Amino acid sequence: MELGLYGVRANVIRSAGSPDARGVRAAIGVHAGDAPPEQLAREFGRDTPLRRAALLTEVADVAAMLASDRASAMTAALVNVTCGAYIDV
């Protein structure tokens, strides 16, 4: 509210964690071996509506869009990039 007059926008990206993140992948590697990120994403998200988890590139794509002029009217928004792991109501 205070900085909107100056064109400052603030949004939140909600992620449930990405199986291809370095730390997450290292932890999973101990148990899953050298499974490809796509397989890990499916395993991570098998209980989500999309049956997978968002990869880091997908979260980054949303961040880039939010920082661009295409989202110039968005502020104070929570953007859900969880493949449905968390459902906004």
Secondary structure, 3 states (H helix, E strand, C coil): CCCHHHCCCCCEEEECCCCCCHHHHHHHHHHHCCCCHHHHHHHHCCCCCCCCCCCHHHHHHHHHHHHCHHHCCCCCCEEEECCCCCCCC
